[in-house]
Amino acid sequence: MACLCVYRFYDFWTTGFFSSDEYGYFFDATHGIIYAGRWFFGYINIGLFSIPGLGSVDGFAYVLPFYLFLWSGLTLLIFYKILKLLDLNEKAVALSLLSSFVLVSFVLLSVGFLTEPMGLTLAMGGIYCLLLFHKEKGDRWRLLLPVATALLFGFAGATREPYDAFLLAGFLLILVGVVKHMGEMEGSRLGKKTLAGLSILLFVLPAGVLVVANGGSTSQVPSLGQQLAVSIATNPGNAIGSTTTTITSVTTSVVTSTVTVASTIVSGGHTIVENVTTTNTVTNTLTNTSTSVAANNYPFYAQSLILNTLVIFVGGIALGWGPLAFIFGLAGLGILLSRAIRSRDGFNLLILLVALIAIGSYLVVSFIFAPDPTYFSFQNYSTIIRFSDTALPAFFLIVPFAMLAFSRSRKRMGLLLAIIVGFLIIAVPTYEVLAASNLPSVGSGSPFSLGYQTPGVSVRDYIASHPDGAPYNIAGLPYGWVFTPGVQDLKSVEVYSFDPNSVVPLMNYTVFTGLHWTTFYIFSDAPSSPNMDIPDYLLSILHPLNNQTYPYSPVATKETTSGYGYALYQVTISWN
């Protein structure tokens, strides 16, 4: 894991690859902003990056591998401590730890500056304290551990919202432990009932405060529960898989009728019969309303809210954990369920309940995204891999029971190791593609390969390799420039953005004519486009326009560096 963290630092410095969320978290931390109510994650990083030197991109880059290893290493350490509580043999413990590295989302997200590594560590810490509460017999531990459990679950929810499921269900889990220990509390100095009541109270009080503090996510639970209940009851398949069209037509008809009636008139003692003709006009209006239901071209499962939820749920775990970890998890869940039923051991039942809560939290996430019939598609695979991370505590609790079965035979262990090695050889290139499915297409190749370079890195390396070419005045902000390490070490470099930016100064026509440059650089994100992405007053330098007159004329233009979809031009102009 340490090697992976160091590799991420080297990769970041070499390629400049930084996902949009990573930059958002870094920007918020250095500007004292709490992102989306994730206050624990936010305050920890604000405090860290307020240390002088760490608030810069270079300072962040140097501390990144240590930061990543802190959370991933703590997760593995807590996993090891949980394994020891399960009273497994040493081989089963070793195999369980080894299985962590076929857990795709854990390995992938552990080397990212994201909320997932911190949230997972805190949730695992809460689970460890909860399990330890069920094991320890001393009064002091029975009073301290409920508080620690509530705090860690609450902090986890203040980092990744689905972990609030542990906070909300924690009362039940603590109650199970209290009931289990009631017989062992006879010798307590506080008394059995007092100790039991205090154990519950010391969880409920901090948990209640943290539920309020994490209100952004916990307040959604009642409405989500109602929606889920209604969906199960009605299962509105047409809501996803079809489109309803209503057409209203109005038809107007005019009918004219002529009626002749014989009329008798008496005049002067004479009877006269005359025919009287009357013309009547009647207008009839008929309104027709037709409703048609057209089936959309979605897979059958996407035409049902419940089926789509299950597909996102099962597919997300299989994809996010990886197929091998998914199989291990299923086997471990089956063994744990069998042991909990046969032995009627409260500890096994507790482990099963905690695992189901973790899995259930991701089920709720799947339900939230199920109304989108296209959600389970390639373009969202990287998001699905990431969101399945909140179910990882379940894997860490159930996989030891599967590894226990492998540990009883050397042949089984050899087979397991061969399978793991074969899986890693196939999984690494495959998941590079899947994990980049919705990342912006900037630069060529996979952003996970060392041959990848953002435009910011390409421009940085060009300037660093031409130290005698200063000053470097660049009109146009290369993608990634604001989070490219090594930029702050460049001398006499000034970059201007065509759009308002909080980091670099704005470039417009007034600013450009005021600067009165004669030799400078123009950066373009679309060099192959006839209109390019730069203003006309600079475009006239690269491609002179006949219908525009500016107080300067191009003298020389040279492309200095370029890549997939971008180019940096050195230009010389003369002022009239």
C-alpha positions in Angstrom: 0.0 0.0 0.0 2.9 2.3 0.7 4.3 1.6 -2.7 0.9 2.5 -4.3 0.8 5.8 -2.4 4.3 6.7 -3.5 3.4 5.7 -7.1 0.4 8.1 -7.0 2.7 10.9 -6.0 5.1 10.2 -8.9 2.1 9.7 -11.3 0.6 13.1 -10.2 3.9 14.9 -10.7 4.5 13.3 -14.1 1.1 13.3 -15.6 -0.8 16.1 -13.7 -3.8 13.7 -13.6 -6.2 15.1 -10.9 -9.9 14.3 -11.1 -12.4 17.1 -10.8 -13.5 16.1 -7.3 -9.9 15.9 -6.1 -9.2 19.5 -7.3 -12.5 20.6 -5.8 -11.6 19.2 -2.4 -8.1 20.7 -2.5 -9.5 24.1 -3.6 -12.1 24.1 -0.8 -9.6 23.0 1.8 -7.1 25.8 0.9 -9.9 28.4 0.8 -11.7 27.4 4.1 -14.8 26.0 2.4 -16.8 22.9 3.6 -18.0 20.9 0.6 -21.6 19.8 0.6 -22.0 19.5 4.4 -19.2 17.0 4.8 -17.9 19.0 7.8 -15.5 16.4 9.3 -13.7 15.8 6.1 -13.7 19.6 5.4 -12.4 20.7 8.8 -9.6 18.1 8.9 -8.3 19.2 5.5 -8.7 22.9 6.2 -6.6 22.4 9.4 -4.0 20.4 7.5 -3.6 22.8 4.6 -3.6 25.9 6.8 -0.1 24.8 7.8 2.4 27.1 6.0 3.7 25.6 2.8 1.0 22.9 2.5 -1.6 25.2 0.9 0.3 25.4 -2.4 0.1 22.7 -5.1 3.7 21.7 -4.6 3.2 21.4 -0.8 0.1 19.3 -1.4 1.9 17.1 -3.8 4.6 16.3 -1.3 2.2 15.5 1.5 -0.1 13.5 -0.7 1.5 10.0 -0.3 1.6 10.4 3.5 -2.0 11.6 3.6 -3.1 8.6 1.4 -1.2 6.1 3.4 -2.6 7.4 6.7 -6.1 6.4 5.8 -5.4 3.3 3.7 -2.9 2.0 6.3 -5.3 2.7 9.2 -8.0 0.8 7.4 -5.8 -2.3 7.0 -4.7 -2.0 10.6 -8.3 -1.8 11.9 -9.2 -4.7 9.6 -6.3 -6.7 11.2 -7.6 -5.8 14.7 -11.1 -7.0 13.7 -9.7 -10.3 12.4 -8.0 -10.9 15.7 -11.4 -10.4 17.5 -12.8 -13.2 15.3 -10.3 -15.7 16.8 -9.1 -16.9 13.3 -5.9 -18.9 12.7 -2.9 -16.9 11.4 -3.3 -18.3 7.9 -6.9 -17.1 7.6 -5.8 -13.7 8.9 -3.0 -13.4 6.3 -5.3 -14.6 3.5 -8.0 -12.1 4.6 -5.5 -9.2 4.5 -4.2 -10.4 1.1 -7.8 -10.4 -0.3 -8.0 -6.7 0.3 -5.8 -6.2 -2.8 -8.4 -7.8 -5.1 -11.0 -5.4 -3.8 -10.9 -3.0 -6.7 -12.7 0.0 -5.3 -10.6 -0.1 -2.1 -7.3 -0.2 -3.9 -8.4 2.4 -6.6 -9.9 4.9 -4.1 -7.1 4.5 -1.5 -4.8 6.4 -3.9 -7.2 9.3 -4.5 -7.6 12.5 -2.6 -11.3 11.8 -2.0 -13.8 11.4 0.8 -13.9 7.6 0.5 -10.6 6.6 2.2 -11.3 8.8 5.2 -14.9 7.7 5.5 -14.0 4.0 5.2 -11.4 4.3 8.0 -13.8 6.0 10.3 -16.6 3.5 9.7 -14.2 0.6 10.2 -13.0 2.2 13.4 -16.6 2.4 14.6 -17.3 -1.2 13.8 -14.1 -2.2 15.7 -15.2 -0.3 18.8 -18.7 -1.9 18.5 -17.3 -5.4 18.2 -14.9 -4.7 21.0 -17.8 -3.6 23.2 -19.3 -7.0 22.7 -16.0 -8.7 23.8 -14.8 -6.6 26.7 -16.1 -7.2 30.2 -14.7 -4.3 32.2 -16.9 -1.5 33.3 -14.6 1.2 32.0 -14.6 -0.3 28.4 -18.4 -0.7 28.5 -18.7 3.0 29.1 -16.0 4.3 26.8 -16.7 2.2 23.8 -20.3 3.3 23.1 -19.1 6.9 23.0 -16.2 6.0 20.7 -18.6 4.0 18.4 -21.0 6.9 18.1 -18.3 9.5 17.4 -16.6 7.4 14.7 -19.9 6.5 13.0 -20.9 10.1 13.2 -17.6 11.4 11.8 -17.9 8.7 9.0 -21.3 10.0 8.1 -19.9 13.6 8.1 -17.4 12.4 5.4 -19.6 10.0 3.3 -23.3 10.3 3.8 -24.3 6.6 3.4 -22.3 5.8 6.5 -25.0 7.5 8.5 -26.8 4.2 8.3 -24.5 2.9 11.0 -25.2 5.9 13.2 -29.0 5.4 12.8 -28.9 1.7 13.4 -26.2 1.9 16.2 -28.8 2.0 19.0 -30.0 -1.5 17.9 -26.5 -2.8 17.7 -25.5 -1.4 21.1 -28.8 -2.9 22.6 -27.9 -6.3 21.3 -24.5 -6.0 23.1 -26.2 -4.9 26.3 -28.7 -7.8 26.3 -25.8 -10.2 25.5 -23.8 -8.9 28.5 -26.6 -8.6 31.0 -25.6 -11.9 32.7 -22.0 -10.7 32.9 -22.9 -7.4 34.6 -23.9 -9.0 37.9 -20.5 -8.2 39.5 -20.4 -4.6 38.3 -19.8 -2.0 40.9 -22.5 0.2 39.2 -25.1 -2.5 39.2 -26.4 -4.5 36.2 -29.3 -2.1 35.3 -27.3 1.1 35.8 -24.4 -0.2 33.6 -26.8 -1.3 30.9 -28.6 2.0 30.9 -25.4 4.1 30.9 -24.0 2.0 28.0 -27.1 2.8 25.9 -27.2 6.5 27.0 -23.6 7.1 26.2 -24.2 6.0 22.7 -27.5 7.7 22.2 -26.5 11.2 23.4 -23.5 11.8 21.1 -25.3 9.9 18.3 -28.3 12.3 18.6 -26.0 15.3 18.4 -24.2 13.9 15.3 -27.5 13.0 13.6 -28.5 16.7 13.9 -25.0 17.8 12.8 -25.3 15.5 9.7 -28.8 16.6 9.0 -28.3 17.0 5.3 -28.3 13.2 4.8 -30.2 11.9 7.8 -33.2 14.1 7.2 -33.7 12.4 3.9 -34.2 9.0 5.5 -38.0 9.3 6.1 -38.8 10.5 2.6 -36.5 7.8 1.1 -38.2 5.1 3.2 -41.6 6.3 2.0 -40.5 6.3 -1.6 -39.0 2.9 -1.3 -42.2 1.5 0.3 -44.4 3.0 -2.4 -42.1 1.7 -5.2 -42.2 -1.8 -3.8 -46.0 -1.7 -3.5 -46.7 -0.2 -6.9 -43.6 -1.0 -9.0 -44.4 1.6 -11.7 -42.7 0.0 -14.7 -44.1 2.6 -17.1 -42.4 5.4 -15.0 -39.0 4.4 -16.5 -39.5 2.3 -19.6 -42.1 4.3 -21.5 -43.2 7.8 -22.6 -46.8 8.8 -22.4 -48.1 11.2 -25.1 -51.5 12.9 -25.0 -52.9 14.3 -28.3 -56.1 16.5 -28.2 -57.9 17.3 -31.5 -60.9 19.6 -32.0 -63.3 19.1 -34.9 -65.8 21.7 -35.9 -68.7 21.0 -38.3 -71.4 23.5 -39.6 -74.8 22.0 -40.6 -77.3 24.2 -42.5 -80.9 22.9 -42.9 -83.8 24.4 -44.9 -87.4 23.7 -43.8 -90.5 24.6 -45.8 -93.8 24.9 -43.9 -97.3 25.5 -45.4 -98.8 28.5 -43.7 -102.5 29.4 -43.9 -103.3 33.1 -44.0 -106.9 34.5 -43.9 -107.2 37.8 -45.6 -110.4 39.6 -46.6 -112.5 36.5 -46.1 -110.3 34.5 -48.4 -108.0 31.6 -47.4 -104.6 31.7 -48.8 -102.1 28.9 -48.5 -98.4 29.8 -48.8 -95.2 27.9 -48.4 -92.8 29.6 -45.9 -89.1 28.5 -46.1 -86.9 28.8 -43.0 -83.1 28.2 -43.0 -81.3 27.0 -39.8 -77.5 26.9 -39.3 -76.1 24.6 -36.5 -72.4 24.5 -35.5 -71.1 21.3 -33.8 -67.7 21.1 -32.0 -66.2 17.7 -31.2 -63.1 17.3 -29.0 -61.1 14.0 -29.3 -58.4 13.2 -26.8 -56.1 10.2 -27.4 -53.3 8.9 -25.2 -50.5 6.8 -26.5 -47.7 5.0 -24.6 -44.5 4.6 -26.6 -41.9 2.2 -25.2 -38.4 3.6 -25.0 -35.4 1.6 -26.2 -34.2 0.7 -22.7 -33.2 -2.8 -21.4 -36.0 -4.7 -19.8 -34.6 -4.2 -16.3 -34.5 -0.4 -16.8 -38.3 -0.4 -17.3 -38.9 -1.2 -13.7 -37.8 0.9 -10.7 -37.2 -2.2 -8.5 -35.4 -4.2 -11.2 -33.2 -1.2 -12.0 -32.4 -0.7 -8.3 -31.3 -4.4 -8.1 -29.2 -4.2 -11.2 -27.4 -1.1 -10.0 -27.0 -2.7 -6.6 -25.7 -6.2 -7.6 -23.9 -4.9 -10.7 -22.3 -2.1 -8.7 -20.9 -4.5 -6.0 -19.8 -7.0 -8.6 -18.1 -4.2 -10.6 -16.9 -2.1 -7.7 -15.6 -4.9 -5.5 -14.4 -6.8 -8.5 -15.7 -10.2 -9.6 -13.2 -12.1 -7.4 -14.0 -10.2 -4.3 -17.7 -10.5 -5.1 -17.4 -14.3 -5.1 -15.4 -14.3 -1.9 -18.0 -12.0 -0.3 -20.9 -14.3 -1.3 -19.1 -17.3 0.0 -18.3 -15.6 3.3 -21.8 -14.3 3.7 -23.2 -17.8 3.2 -20.8 -19.3 5.8 -21.5 -16.5 8.3 -25.3 -16.9 7.9 -25.0 -20.6 8.5 -22.9 -20.1 11.6 -25.2 -17.5 13.0 -28.2 -19.8 12.6 -26.6 -23.0 13.8 -24.6 -21.7 16.7 -27.0 -19.0 17.8 -23.9 -17.0 18.8 -24.8 -13.4 19.5 -21.4 -12.3 18.2 -21.9 -13.9 14.8 -25.4 -12.4 14.7 -23.9 -9.0 15.4 -21.3 -9.3 12.6 -24.1 -10.4 10.2 -26.3 -7.3 11.2 -23.4 -4.9 10.7 -22.6 -6.4 7.3 -26.3 -6.2 6.2 -26.4 -2.5 7.3 -23.3 -1.7 5.2 -24.8 -3.5 2.2 -28.2 -1.9 2.8 -26.6 1.6 2.7 -25.5 0.9 -0.9 -28.9 -0.5 -1.7 -30.4 2.9 -0.8 -27.8 4.7 -3.0 -28.9 2.3 -5.8 -32.5 3.2 -5.3 -31.7 6.9 -5.5 -30.2 6.6 -8.9 -32.7 3.9 -10.2 -35.1 6.4 -11.8 -32.4 7.1 -14.4 -32.8 4.2 -16.9 -29.4 4.8 -18.4 -27.5 5.0 -15.1 -26.1 1.5 -15.3 -24.1 2.1 -18.4 -20.4 2.4 -19.4 -20.3 6.1 -19.1 -21.2 5.8 -15.4 -19.0 2.8 -14.5 -16.4 4.9 -12.7 -19.1 6.5 -10.6 -20.6 3.1 -9.8 -17.2 1.8 -8.8 -16.8 4.7 -6.5 -20.3 4.6 -4.9 -20.0 0.9 -4.1 -17.2 1.8 -1.7 -19.7 2.4 1.2 -20.5 -1.3 1.2 -16.9 -2.3 1.8 -17.2 -2.7 5.5 -19.5 -5.7 4.7 -16.7 -7.3 2.7 -14.1 -6.9 5.5 -16.6 -8.6 7.9 -17.6 -11.5 5.8 -14.5 -12.4 3.7 -12.6 -13.9 6.7 -15.1 -16.7 6.9 -14.4 -17.6 3.2 -10.6 -17.3 3.8 -10.9 -19.6 6.8 -12.1 -22.4 4.4 -9.1 -21.8 2.1 -6.6 -21.8 5.0 -7.4 -25.4 6.0 -5.5 -26.8 3.0 -2.2 -26.0 1.3 -3.6 -26.9 -2.1 -6.5 -24.5 -1.6 -4.2 -21.8 -0.5 -2.0 -22.4 -3.6 -5.1 -22.3 -5.8 -6.2 -19.1 -4.2 -2.9 -17.3 -4.7 -2.8 -18.4 -8.4 -6.3 -17.1 -8.9 -5.4 -13.7 -7.2 -2.3 -13.3 -9.4 -4.2 -14.2 -12.6 -7.0 -11.8 -11.6 -4.6 -8.9 -11.0 -3.0 -9.4 -14.4 -6.3 -9.1 -16.1 -7.9 -6.5 -13.8 -5.3 -3.8 -13.9 -5.7 -2.8 -17.7 -9.4 -3.6 -17.6 -10.2 -1.3 -14.7 -8.0 1.5 -16.1 -10.6 1.7 -18.9 -13.6 1.3 -16.6 -12.4 3.8 -14.0 -11.8 6.4 -16.7 -15.3 6.0 -18.3 -16.7 9.4 -17.3 -13.4 11.4 -16.9 -13.0 14.3 -19.2 -11.2 13.5 -22.5 -8.2 15.8 -22.0 -4.9 14.6 -23.4 -4.3 11.3 -25.1 -4.3 7.8 -23.7 -5.4 6.5 -20.3 -5.1 9.0 -17.5 -3.8 6.1 -15.4 -0.7 5.5 -17.5 2.6 7.4 -17.1 2.6 8.4 -20.7 -0.5 10.6 -20.1 0.1 14.3 -19.8 -2.4 17.1 -19.1 -1.8 20.3 -21.2 -0.7 22.0 -17.9 2.2 19.4 -17.5 3.1 19.7 -21.2 3.4 23.5 -21.0 5.3 23.2 -17.6 7.8 20.8 -19.1 8.3 22.9 -22.2 9.1 26.0 -20.1 11.3 24.1 -17.7 13.3 22.8 -20.6 13.9 26.3 -22.0 15.1 28.3 -19.1 16.7 31.0 -21.3 13.4 31.9 -22.9 11.9 34.0 -20.1 9.7 35.8 -19.7 6.8 33.6 -20.6 3.6 35.5 -21.0 0.8 33.1 -21.9 -2.7 34.1 -23.1 -5.0 31.2 -22.5 -5.1 28.9 -19.4 -3.9 25.4 -20.1 -6.2 22.7 -18.6 -4.7 21.6 -15.3 -2.4 24.5 -14.9 -3.8 25.6 -11.5 -3.2 22.1 -10.0 0.0 21.2 -11.8 2.9 20.6 -9.3 6.2 22.3 -10.2 4.5 25.4 -11.7 5.4 27.6 -8.7 9.1 26.9 -9.3 9.0 28.3 -12.8 10.5 31.8 -13.1 9.1 34.8 -15.0 5.9 33.0 -16.1 2.5 34.8 -16.2 -0.6 33.0 -17.4 -3.9 34.8 -18.2 -7.3 33.2 -18.6 -10.0 34.2 -21.2 -12.7 33.4 -18.6 -12.9 34.7 -15.0 -10.8 32.6 -12.8 -10.0 33.0 -9.1 -6.4 31.8 -9.5 -5.0 33.6 -12.6 -5.7 37.1 -14.0 -8.3 37.7 -16.7 -7.3 38.5 -20.3 -9.5 40.6 -22.5 -8.9 43.1 -25.3 -8.4 46.1 -23.0 -5.9 44.1 -20.9 -4.0 42.8 -23.9 -3.6 46.3 -25.6 -2.5 47.7 -22.2 0.2 45.1 -21.8 1.7 45.9 -25.2 3.5 42.6 -25.6 5.7 42.0 -28.7 6.6 38.4 -28.1 4.3 36.1 -26.1 2.5 32.8 -26.2 -1.1 31.8 -27.1 -2.5 28.6 -25.7 -5.4 26.9 -27.5 -7.6 23.9 -26.5 -8.8 23.4 -30.1 -6.0 24.1 -32.6 -7.7 22.0 -35.4 -10.9 24.1 -35.3 -11.1 26.9 -37.8 -12.6 29.3 -35.2 -10.5 27.9 -32.4 -11.3 28.8 -28.8 -9.5 32.1 -28.5 -10.9 35.6 -29.0 -10.9 37.2 -32.5 -8.2 39.8 -31.6 -5.7 36.9 -30.9 -7.1 34.7 -33.6 -6.2 37.4 -36.1 -2.6 36.8 -35.2 -2.6 33.1 -35.8 -5.0 33.3 -38.8 -5.2 36.9 -40.1 -8.7 38.1 -40.7 -9.4 40.5 -43.6 -12.5 42.0 -42.0 -10.9 43.1 -38.7 -8.5 45.9 -38.0 -6.3 45.9 -34.9 -3.5 48.2 -33.9 -0.9 45.4 -34.4 0.2 43.1 -37.1 1.6 39.5 -36.9 5.3 39.1 -37.6 6.1 35.4 -36.8 4.2 32.4 -35.4 5.7 29.1 -34.2 4.0 26.0 -32.6 6.2 25.1 -29.6 4.5 22.2 -28.0 1.2 20.3 -28.7 -0.7 17.3 -27.7 -4.1 15.7 -28.2 -6.5 18.6 -28.6 -4.2 21.5 -27.6 -1.2 23.5 -28.7 1.0 26.3 -27.5 2.1 29.0 -30.0 5.0 31.5 -29.7 4.0 34.7 -31.6 5.7 38.0 -32.4 3.7 41.0 -33.3 4.5 44.6 -34.3 2.4 47.6 -33.0 1.2 50.1 -35.5 
